[in-house]
Amino acid sequence: MATKESIARKLAAALKPGKAPASQPAEAKADHATPLLDARKANKEATPEMLQQAAKDNLFLHFTRHSPFQTGDMPIITRAEGHHFWDQNGKKYFDGISSLFSVNAGHGRARLAEAAAKQMKQLDYFPIWAHAHAPAIELAERVLSYAPRSLNRVFFTTGGGEANETAWKLAKQYFKMTGKPTKHKVLTRAIAYHGTSHGALSLTGIPAMKKMYEPLVPSTFRVPNTNWYRAQDDFETEEDFALWAANRVEEMILFEDPDTVAAFFFEPVQNSGGCFTAPKSYFKRIREICDKYDVLLVADETIDGFGRIGTMFASEFYDIEPDMLVCAKGITSAYAPLGALLLSERLFEPFKDGKNIFAHGYTFAGHPVSCAVALENLDIFDEEDLVGNVRRNSPAFRKTLEKLNDLPIVGDVRGEGYFFAIELVRDKKTKETFNDEESERLLRQFLSHDLYDSGLYCRSDDRGDPVVQLAPPLTIGPKEFDELEQILRKSLTKASEIFELM
């Protein structure tokens, strides 16, 4: 049997100078061109052609099909201001989705850059592991001042997926520490998206996103979402449907055994599938169910938070008192990476005795620079009343988008605040959707390109039925609504003609 020493000697011999591991030859990098590095060393500006080639040679883009870049150019964005951005060719685009539901205060805020620079000069970085710093302390208090009354503590992360991961781990540990060790299962809604790490992806209710990474973390179960457009033929009113959907949560808890269910995760307005809303009665009922069976209610407001729905948090809009609330994105308007899990004092209680720790954290969570940017961002929110701007103008935004209902391809316009989806259908009367092949052709081969070529960046999505989604910066108003509607009308009219719906 090989000893540790003999294994170490063999490994050292295999890796001695001049001999690279078999899986990576020593000469692998020898001929790798570095035109951008060479230009930088020579104090020369990189040309658009150099950037384009280097992007194709080196980048592995997120959530992207790379095949179009084999023959065409990769979009390279060079600057942004307000609700617009520009590419390397100088073309201007309307940022109709706040880049990724994130740039809530709009692009080009110099004071956020100044806040970051000021903080870097004072304290560039320090972890919040057994220590604290003023930006994190101030931001925790500030965020809680906007939050539902049920929430009293902040655990910082660097994004929403990490915060969902944190919430699940905390729920499991909490119940183990309080005498209910079998409560570990989690319920989420069909088609809902909660992140990409193994835990957060397990919470996600989109089978196609998960199958390449299975087996995932076990013990997650799906309940119906609140897609009223697809359910209204079976119910008298939306309230009836909402009660039915909420009761499915209780049904699943009972089916799995209440002693094993730890939490129910939901987005107040569900993003994936296309801006599914629900009446307040739905949230009231799921709160009652969770209280009855001691199941933690977790509001994922990664997108819905920080003014997107017309209140600082969507939980306020829908009168929800969650046990935990996940937020990210708009907390800094995406000028720096930051996320947070807000939680009730009840969940913090077991850690107060000084004997227990939550063995979980992230290197850059609560980064002082990100926290400083977030504080300045929230000052902008308050000074410019961005949340009030959404609340006042949302009805006009909805009304403008509803003009598109005269197009044969538009089946439904839904959403809340500055967060809307337009569902596309083959037949308005029957609500017949497009099949997979048609959806591919409609969204990826036509609409995404045509809208972008027309100067509008938004999301064409078929994780549920085909939709176009809009989530513009919170700074815009009626003039911009009309601009968005006109661009959408032209592209959707072309799409109707392509599928012979006109």
C-alpha positions as CSV (number, residue, x, y, z in Angstrom):
1,M,0.0,0.0,0.0
2,A,1.4,3.4,-0.9
3,T,2.3,5.7,2.0
4,K,1.7,9.4,2.2
5,E,5.4,9.9,1.8
6,S,5.7,7.8,-1.4
7,I,2.7,9.5,-2.9
8,A,4.2,12.9,-2.2
9,R,7.6,11.8,-3.8
10,K,5.8,10.6,-6.9
11,L,3.8,13.8,-7.1
12,A,6.9,15.9,-6.6
13,A,8.8,14.0,-9.4
14,A,5.9,14.4,-11.8
15,L,5.8,18.1,-11.2
16,K,9.5,18.9,-11.0
17,P,10.7,21.9,-13.2
18,G,10.7,21.2,-16.9
19,K,7.9,18.6,-16.7
20,A,4.3,19.7,-16.9
21,P,1.3,17.5,-16.0
22,A,0.2,15.4,-18.9
23,S,-3.2,17.2,-19.1
24,Q,-1.5,20.6,-19.7
25,P,1.7,20.6,-21.8
26,A,4.3,23.1,-20.8
27,E,4.1,24.8,-24.2
28,A,0.3,25.3,-24.1
29,K,0.6,29.1,-23.6
30,A,3.8,29.6,-25.7
31,D,2.1,30.9,-28.8
32,H,-0.9,32.6,-27.2
33,A,-1.2,36.1,-28.8
34,T,-1.7,39.1,-26.4
35,P,-2.4,42.1,-28.7
36,L,-4.3,43.9,-25.9
37,L,-1.5,43.4,-23.4
38,D,1.0,44.5,-26.0
39,A,-1.0,47.6,-26.8
40,R,-1.3,48.4,-23.1
41,K,2.5,48.1,-22.5
42,A,3.1,50.4,-25.5
43,N,0.6,52.9,-24.1
44,K,-1.6,52.5,-27.2
45,E,-5.3,52.4,-27.3
46,A,-6.9,49.0,-28.3
47,T,-8.6,49.1,-31.6
48,P,-12.2,47.9,-32.1
49,E,-10.9,45.0,-34.2
50,M,-8.5,44.0,-31.5
51,L,-11.2,44.0,-28.9
52,Q,-13.5,42.0,-31.1
53,Q,-11.0,39.3,-31.8
54,A,-9.9,39.1,-28.2
55,A,-13.5,38.8,-27.0
56,K,-14.0,35.9,-29.4
57,D,-10.8,34.2,-28.4
58,N,-10.9,34.6,-24.6
59,L,-14.4,35.2,-23.2
60,F,-16.9,32.5,-22.1
61,L,-20.1,34.5,-21.8
62,H,-22.8,33.8,-19.4
63,F,-26.2,32.3,-20.5
64,T,-25.1,32.8,-24.2
65,R,-25.1,30.8,-27.4
66,H,-21.7,31.5,-28.9
67,S,-22.3,30.2,-32.4
68,P,-23.5,33.6,-33.8
69,F,-20.1,35.1,-33.0
70,Q,-18.3,32.6,-35.3
71,T,-19.4,34.7,-38.3
72,G,-20.7,37.9,-36.8
73,D,-19.5,40.5,-34.3
74,M,-19.9,40.2,-30.6
75,P,-21.8,43.3,-29.1
76,I,-19.3,45.3,-27.1
77,I,-20.7,48.0,-24.9
78,T,-18.5,51.0,-24.3
79,R,-20.5,53.5,-22.2
80,A,-23.8,54.3,-20.7
81,E,-25.8,57.4,-19.5
82,G,-29.3,57.7,-18.0
83,H,-31.5,55.0,-19.7
84,H,-29.2,54.6,-22.7
85,F,-26.0,52.8,-23.5
86,W,-23.7,52.8,-26.6
87,D,-21.7,50.1,-28.4
88,Q,-18.2,50.3,-29.9
89,N,-19.7,51.5,-33.2
90,G,-21.3,54.4,-31.5
91,K,-24.9,53.1,-31.8
92,K,-27.3,54.2,-29.1
93,Y,-29.7,51.8,-27.3
94,F,-32.6,52.2,-24.9
95,D,-31.9,50.1,-21.8
96,G,-35.3,48.6,-21.5
97,I,-34.4,46.1,-18.8
98,S,-32.0,48.1,-16.6
99,S,-29.2,45.9,-18.0
100,L,-30.3,43.0,-15.9
101,F,-33.2,44.3,-13.8
102,S,-30.5,46.1,-11.9
103,V,-29.6,49.7,-12.8
104,N,-32.6,51.2,-11.0
105,A,-31.2,54.7,-10.6
106,G,-30.0,54.9,-14.2
107,H,-26.5,54.8,-15.7
108,G,-23.7,57.4,-15.4
109,R,-24.2,58.5,-11.8
110,A,-20.9,60.2,-11.1
111,R,-21.6,60.5,-7.4
112,L,-21.7,56.7,-7.1
113,A,-18.3,56.5,-8.6
114,E,-17.1,59.2,-6.2
115,A,-18.6,57.4,-3.2
116,A,-16.7,54.3,-4.3
117,A,-13.4,56.2,-4.7
118,K,-13.8,57.9,-1.4
119,Q,-14.4,54.6,0.4
120,M,-11.4,52.9,-1.3
121,K,-9.1,55.7,-0.1
122,Q,-10.3,55.3,3.5
123,L,-10.9,51.5,3.8
124,D,-10.5,49.5,0.6
125,Y,-11.5,46.1,2.0
126,F,-12.1,44.3,5.2
127,P,-14.2,41.2,5.8
128,I,-17.2,41.2,8.1
129,W,-16.1,38.0,9.8
130,A,-15.9,38.8,13.5
131,H,-15.4,42.4,12.6
132,A,-17.6,45.2,11.2
133,H,-17.0,48.5,9.4
134,A,-19.1,51.6,9.3
135,P,-20.5,51.3,5.7
136,A,-21.9,47.8,6.5
137,I,-23.3,48.9,9.8
138,E,-24.9,52.0,8.3
139,L,-26.3,50.2,5.3
140,A,-27.9,47.4,7.5
141,E,-29.8,50.0,9.5
142,R,-30.8,51.9,6.3
143,V,-32.1,48.9,4.5
144,L,-34.0,47.7,7.6
145,S,-35.7,51.1,7.8
146,Y,-37.4,50.4,4.5
147,A,-38.2,46.7,5.2
148,P,-41.2,45.0,6.6
149,R,-41.5,45.2,10.4
150,S,-40.9,41.5,10.8
151,L,-37.3,41.9,9.7
152,N,-34.5,42.9,12.1
153,R,-31.1,41.5,11.0
154,V,-29.0,41.7,7.8
155,F,-26.7,39.0,6.5
156,F,-24.8,40.5,3.5
157,T,-23.9,38.5,0.3
158,T,-22.7,39.6,-3.1
159,G,-25.9,38.7,-5.0
160,G,-29.4,37.3,-4.9
161,G,-28.5,33.7,-5.6
162,E,-26.1,33.7,-2.7
163,A,-28.8,35.2,-0.5
164,N,-31.2,32.4,-1.4
165,E,-28.5,29.9,-0.7
166,T,-28.0,31.5,2.7
167,A,-31.7,31.5,3.5
168,W,-32.0,27.8,2.9
169,K,-28.9,26.9,4.9
170,L,-30.1,29.2,7.8
171,A,-33.5,27.7,7.7
172,K,-32.1,24.1,8.0
173,Q,-29.7,25.1,10.8
174,Y,-32.3,27.1,12.7
175,F,-34.7,24.1,12.9
176,K,-31.9,21.7,13.9
177,M,-30.9,24.1,16.7
178,T,-34.5,24.5,17.9
179,G,-35.5,20.9,18.2
180,K,-37.0,20.2,14.8
181,P,-34.1,18.6,13.0
182,T,-36.2,16.9,10.3
183,K,-37.5,20.2,8.8
184,H,-35.2,20.6,5.8
185,K,-37.5,20.5,2.7
186,V,-38.3,23.6,0.7
187,L,-41.2,24.5,-1.6
188,T,-40.9,26.9,-4.5
189,R,-43.2,27.8,-7.5
190,A,-43.2,26.4,-11.0
191,I,-40.9,28.1,-13.4
192,A,-39.5,30.4,-10.7
193,Y,-35.8,31.3,-10.9
194,H,-33.8,31.6,-7.7
195,G,-30.1,31.4,-8.8
196,T,-27.4,29.1,-10.3
197,S,-25.4,27.7,-7.4
198,H,-26.3,24.1,-6.7
199,G,-28.6,25.0,-3.8
200,A,-30.2,28.0,-5.5
201,L,-30.6,26.1,-8.7
202,S,-32.3,23.3,-6.8
203,L,-34.8,25.9,-5.6
204,T,-35.4,27.0,-9.2
205,G,-38.5,25.6,-10.9
206,I,-37.2,25.5,-14.5
207,P,-36.4,21.9,-15.5
208,A,-34.5,22.8,-18.7
209,M,-32.0,24.8,-16.6
210,K,-31.4,22.0,-14.2
211,K,-31.0,18.8,-16.1
212,M,-27.4,19.3,-17.2
213,Y,-26.3,19.7,-13.6
214,E,-28.3,16.9,-11.9
215,P,-28.2,15.4,-9.4
216,L,-28.8,18.6,-7.5
217,V,-29.6,19.2,-3.8
218,P,-32.6,17.0,-2.9
219,S,-35.7,18.0,-1.0
220,T,-37.2,20.8,-3.1
221,F,-40.8,20.6,-4.3
222,R,-42.8,22.7,-6.7
223,V,-46.3,24.3,-6.3
224,P,-48.3,26.2,-8.9
225,N,-47.4,29.8,-9.7
226,T,-49.9,32.6,-10.1
227,N,-50.2,32.7,-13.9
228,W,-53.8,34.1,-14.0
229,Y,-53.8,34.5,-17.8
230,R,-53.4,30.8,-18.3
231,A,-55.8,29.9,-15.4
232,Q,-58.7,32.2,-15.9
233,D,-60.8,29.8,-18.0
234,D,-61.1,27.5,-15.0
235,F,-62.0,30.0,-12.3
236,E,-64.7,32.6,-11.8
237,T,-62.3,35.3,-10.5
238,E,-58.7,35.9,-9.9
239,E,-59.3,35.8,-6.1
240,D,-60.7,32.2,-6.6
241,F,-57.6,31.2,-8.5
242,A,-55.3,32.8,-5.9
243,L,-57.0,30.9,-3.1
244,W,-56.7,27.7,-5.1
245,A,-53.0,28.3,-5.8
246,A,-52.3,29.2,-2.1
247,N,-54.0,26.1,-0.9
248,R,-51.7,24.0,-3.1
249,V,-48.9,25.1,-0.7
250,E,-50.8,23.6,2.2
251,E,-51.5,20.5,0.2
252,M,-47.8,20.0,-0.6
253,I,-46.8,20.6,3.1
254,L,-49.3,18.0,4.2
255,F,-48.2,15.6,1.5
256,E,-44.5,15.9,2.4
257,D,-45.3,16.0,6.2
258,P,-45.2,19.3,8.0
259,D,-42.4,18.0,10.3
260,T,-40.1,17.9,7.3
261,V,-40.9,21.2,5.5
262,A,-38.7,24.2,6.5
263,A,-39.5,27.0,4.1
264,F,-41.5,28.3,1.1
265,F,-39.6,30.6,-1.3
266,F,-41.5,32.9,-3.6
267,E,-41.1,36.2,-5.6
268,P,-43.9,38.7,-5.0
269,V,-43.9,39.3,-8.7
270,Q,-42.4,36.2,-10.3
271,N,-39.9,37.1,-13.0
272,S,-39.5,33.8,-15.0
273,G,-42.6,33.0,-17.0
274,G,-43.3,36.7,-17.4
275,C,-44.2,38.9,-14.4
276,F,-46.8,36.8,-12.6
277,T,-48.7,38.9,-10.1
278,A,-51.2,37.9,-7.5
279,P,-53.9,39.6,-5.3
280,K,-53.0,40.4,-1.7
281,S,-55.3,37.6,-0.6
282,Y,-52.9,35.1,-2.0
283,F,-50.1,36.3,0.2
284,K,-52.3,36.6,3.2
285,R,-53.3,32.9,2.8
286,I,-49.7,31.6,2.3
287,R,-48.7,33.5,5.5
288,E,-51.5,31.8,7.4
289,I,-50.5,28.4,6.0
290,C,-46.8,28.9,6.9
291,D,-47.7,30.0,10.4
292,K,-50.0,27.0,10.9
293,Y,-47.2,24.5,10.0
294,D,-44.2,26.4,11.3
295,V,-42.8,26.9,7.8
296,L,-40.6,29.9,7.1
297,L,-41.8,32.3,4.4
298,V,-39.0,33.7,2.3
299,A,-39.6,36.6,-0.1
300,D,-37.1,36.6,-3.0
301,E,-37.0,40.3,-4.0
302,T,-33.8,40.1,-5.9
303,I,-35.6,41.9,-8.8
304,D,-38.8,43.2,-7.0
305,G,-36.9,45.2,-4.4
306,F,-35.7,48.8,-4.4
307,G,-38.6,50.5,-6.1
308,R,-39.2,48.1,-9.0
309,I,-42.8,47.5,-8.0
310,G,-43.6,51.0,-6.7
311,T,-42.7,50.6,-3.1
312,M,-39.1,50.1,-1.7
313,F,-39.9,46.4,-1.3
314,A,-42.7,44.5,-3.0
315,S,-43.6,42.9,0.3
316,E,-44.9,46.3,1.4
317,F,-46.9,46.7,-1.8
318,Y,-48.6,43.3,-1.1
319,D,-48.8,43.6,2.7
320,I,-46.5,40.6,3.2
321,E,-44.6,40.0,6.5
322,P,-41.9,37.4,5.5
323,D,-39.6,35.6,7.9
324,M,-36.7,36.3,5.5
325,L,-36.3,38.6,2.5
326,V,-33.7,38.3,-0.3
327,C,-32.5,41.4,-2.1
328,A,-29.7,42.5,-4.4
329,K,-29.4,44.3,-7.8
330,G,-31.1,47.6,-7.1
331,I,-29.5,47.9,-3.7
332,T,-26.5,49.5,-5.5
333,S,-28.2,50.0,-8.9
334,A,-25.6,47.5,-10.0
335,Y,-22.7,49.9,-9.7
336,A,-21.1,47.4,-7.3
337,P,-21.9,43.8,-6.5
338,L,-24.0,43.4,-3.3
339,G,-26.8,41.3,-2.0
340,A,-28.5,40.8,1.4
341,L,-30.7,38.4,3.4
342,L,-33.0,40.2,5.8
343,L,-34.3,38.1,8.6
344,S,-36.5,38.1,11.7
345,E,-35.0,38.3,15.2
346,R,-36.5,34.9,15.8
347,L,-34.0,33.3,13.4
348,F,-31.1,35.1,15.1
349,E,-32.1,34.1,18.6
350,P,-30.3,30.7,18.7
351,F,-27.0,32.5,17.9
352,K,-27.1,34.9,20.8
353,D,-25.8,32.5,23.5
354,G,-22.2,32.8,22.2
355,K,-21.9,29.1,21.7
356,N,-23.2,28.7,18.1
357,I,-22.1,30.1,14.8
358,F,-23.6,30.2,11.4
359,A,-20.6,28.6,9.5
360,H,-21.3,30.4,6.3
361,G,-20.2,33.5,4.5
362,Y,-18.6,35.1,1.4
363,T,-15.2,36.8,0.9
364,F,-16.7,40.0,-0.7
365,A,-20.0,40.1,1.2
366,G,-20.6,43.4,2.8
367,H,-17.6,44.9,0.9
368,P,-17.0,48.4,2.3
369,V,-16.9,49.9,-1.2
370,S,-20.2,48.2,-2.3
371,C,-21.9,49.3,1.0
372,A,-20.7,52.9,0.5
373,V,-22.1,52.8,-3.1
374,A,-25.4,51.4,-1.8
375,L,-25.7,54.2,0.8
376,E,-25.2,56.8,-1.9
377,N,-27.6,55.0,-4.2
378,L,-30.3,55.1,-1.6
379,D,-29.6,58.8,-1.0
380,I,-30.4,59.3,-4.7
381,F,-33.6,57.2,-4.3
382,D,-34.8,59.4,-1.4
383,E,-33.7,62.8,-2.9
384,E,-35.2,62.1,-6.3
385,D,-38.2,60.1,-5.0
386,L,-37.6,57.4,-7.5
387,V,-40.0,55.0,-5.8
388,G,-42.7,57.7,-6.0
389,N,-41.9,58.2,-9.6
390,V,-42.7,54.5,-10.3
391,R,-45.9,54.6,-8.2
392,R,-47.2,57.7,-9.9
393,N,-46.3,56.6,-13.5
394,S,-47.0,52.9,-13.4
395,P,-50.6,53.2,-14.5
396,A,-49.6,55.2,-17.5
397,F,-46.8,52.7,-18.3
398,R,-49.4,49.8,-18.2
399,K,-51.9,51.8,-20.3
400,T,-49.3,52.6,-23.0
401,L,-48.2,49.0,-23.2
402,E,-51.8,47.8,-23.4
403,K,-52.1,49.6,-26.7
404,L,-50.2,46.7,-28.1
405,N,-53.2,44.5,-27.4
406,D,-54.5,45.5,-30.9
407,L,-51.8,43.3,-32.4
408,P,-52.8,39.7,-33.1
409,I,-49.6,38.3,-31.6
410,V,-50.1,40.0,-28.2
411,G,-52.1,37.8,-25.8
412,D,-51.5,39.5,-22.4
413,V,-49.8,42.5,-20.9
414,R,-49.2,42.0,-17.2
415,G,-46.9,43.2,-14.4
416,E,-46.7,45.9,-11.8
417,G,-44.6,49.1,-11.2
418,Y,-41.9,49.3,-13.8
419,F,-41.9,45.5,-14.4
420,F,-44.0,44.3,-17.3
421,A,-44.3,41.3,-19.6
422,I,-46.0,40.9,-23.0
423,E,-47.0,37.4,-23.6
424,L,-47.0,36.4,-27.3
425,V,-49.5,33.9,-28.7
426,R,-50.4,32.3,-32.0
427,D,-54.1,32.7,-31.5
428,K,-55.6,35.5,-29.2
429,K,-59.0,33.8,-28.9
430,T,-57.8,30.4,-27.9
431,K,-54.6,31.6,-26.2
432,E,-52.7,29.0,-28.3
433,T,-49.0,29.4,-27.7
434,F,-46.1,28.8,-30.1
435,N,-44.5,25.4,-30.1
436,D,-40.8,25.0,-29.2
437,E,-39.6,25.3,-32.8
438,E,-41.8,28.4,-33.5
439,S,-40.7,29.9,-30.2
440,E,-37.1,29.5,-31.1
441,R,-37.7,31.1,-34.5
442,L,-39.8,33.9,-33.0
443,L,-37.6,34.9,-30.0
444,R,-34.0,34.0,-30.8
445,Q,-34.0,34.1,-34.6
446,F,-36.1,37.2,-35.0
447,L,-37.4,39.3,-32.1
448,S,-34.2,39.5,-30.0
449,H,-32.2,40.7,-33.1
450,D,-34.9,43.0,-34.5
451,L,-35.6,44.8,-31.2
452,Y,-31.8,45.2,-30.6
453,D,-31.3,46.5,-34.2
454,S,-34.1,48.9,-33.5
455,G,-32.3,50.3,-30.5
456,L,-34.1,48.5,-27.7
457,Y,-32.4,46.2,-25.2
458,C,-35.0,44.0,-23.4
459,R,-35.6,40.4,-22.7
460,S,-37.3,37.8,-25.0
461,D,-37.9,34.8,-22.9
462,D,-39.5,31.4,-23.3
463,R,-38.7,29.7,-19.9
464,G,-42.5,29.6,-19.7
465,D,-44.6,30.7,-22.6
466,P,-43.0,33.3,-24.9
467,V,-42.8,36.8,-23.5
468,V,-41.0,40.1,-24.0
469,Q,-40.1,41.7,-20.7
470,L,-39.5,45.3,-19.7
471,A,-37.9,46.7,-16.5
472,P,-36.5,50.1,-17.4
473,P,-34.6,52.4,-15.0
474,L,-36.9,54.0,-12.4
475,T,-36.1,57.5,-13.7
476,I,-38.2,57.4,-16.9
477,G,-41.7,58.7,-17.6
478,P,-44.5,58.9,-20.2
479,K,-42.3,60.2,-23.0
480,E,-40.1,57.1,-22.7
481,F,-43.2,54.8,-22.4
482,D,-44.3,56.0,-25.8
483,E,-40.8,55.5,-27.3
484,L,-40.8,51.9,-26.0
485,E,-44.3,51.2,-27.3
486,Q,-43.4,52.4,-30.8
487,I,-40.3,50.2,-31.0
488,L,-42.2,47.2,-29.7
489,R,-45.1,47.8,-32.1
490,K,-42.8,47.8,-35.2
491,S,-41.1,44.6,-34.2
492,L,-44.2,42.8,-33.0
493,T,-46.0,43.8,-36.2
494,K,-43.2,42.2,-38.3
495,A,-43.4,39.1,-36.1
496,S,-47.2,38.9,-36.7
497,E,-46.5,39.1,-40.4
498,I,-43.8,36.4,-40.3
499,F,-46.2,34.0,-38.6
500,E,-49.1,35.1,-40.9
501,L,-51.2,36.4,-38.0
502,M,-52.2,39.7,-39.7
